[in-house]
Amino acid sequence: MTCPPTPSIPIQRKDVFSMRVGMLTSGGDCQALNATMRGVAKSLYKMFEDVEIIGFEDGYKGLIYADYHMLKSSDFSGILTKGGTILGTSRQPFKLMRVPDEFGLDKVEAMKHTYKKLRLECLVVLGGNGSQKTANLLREEGLNIVSLPKTIDNDLWGTDMTFGFHSAVEIATNAIDCIHTTAASHGRVFIVEVMGHKVGWLTLYAGLAGGADIILLPEIPYDVDMVVNAIKERTRQGKRFSILAVAEGAISKEDAALSKKELKEKKKTQVVFPSVAYEIGAMITERTGQEVRVTVPGHTQRGGEPCPFDRVLSTRLGAEAANLIREKKYGYMVAVKGDEITSVPLQEVAGRLKTIDPESAIIKEAKRVGISFGD
């Protein structure tokens, strides 16, 4: 194995500094990554007389190829409201972590090499599902890991809430709010496609907050006839428009009943649509004759400033991550349970999704106010 280059930061004797911590942000970006790192750093500076924080560039890629720099206290000033991540990020698929890179480099061994060469006490990982799996892999390899729950999808198992979620809800809700006026003016059906391939928390919350008439989620396969019936019922009631909030991973009952192989074969024979929203829109037009327009907020849902809720949540999560480091409680992800900040073992989090239960109270309550889920 070819090891990463020798780190450029001078390595002191381990007893010179009371704490040396690595930090990285991995996977898709979202609001409040900077706010969370700030929470960790400010707490560490308060807890330890001497502390060094080393930031890895572009997520696990920086750990693999020893691309990093020393972060100063001033780097964490003025970033509470700043979107994105000051460290940069990248997607490093978990399924490829054990596969050597194009030069034959063993990525796992390279990460361990960088960690040990820098004499890190702990590595702080801010990431979503794939990132948590890699964090757990490093834990299994003997590294001290503390992770934080980052994703706009709110789909991490073991925590009630992830940072970035509420900020994304605000953006998706605003998109639906803006659609209302043009939908009412033109008397059309509008579909707003919200991010969420496997889970629909973001679509559900934005749909409820934005007053969507129909909400389609990956967890509740839809029947297009039920969707059309809901639209026709609104027309019968004298309502000139309908708004659908559709998760990008929404799936029909027919497709949900197929195996992955069968679904792949079926799609080879179908008209190719840009996304599920356009496919649903075409079916609605065919069955009702109504004009359908599709709006895709896309990556705007990940961008911009974190909302006040996320700023508070991130600060609390960051403070608890620092506390875990102080207590040398490694191998855990900081989590939210009710109104309390706690932690859960990484091995319990890795590889598990928090999906919406179709029989949950929030779904039943949404149906009581007349929202259709196409089922």
Beta strands, then each sheet from edge to edge (+ up, - down):
strand 1: 19-25
strand 2: 51-56
strand 3: 68-71
strand 4: 122-127
strand 5: 145-149
strand 6: 189-194
strand 7: 214-216
strand 8: 242-247
strand 9: 292-295
strand 10: 332-337
strand 11: 340-345
sheet 1: 3+ 2- 1- 4- 5- 10- 11+
sheet 2: 7+ 8+ 6+ 9+
end
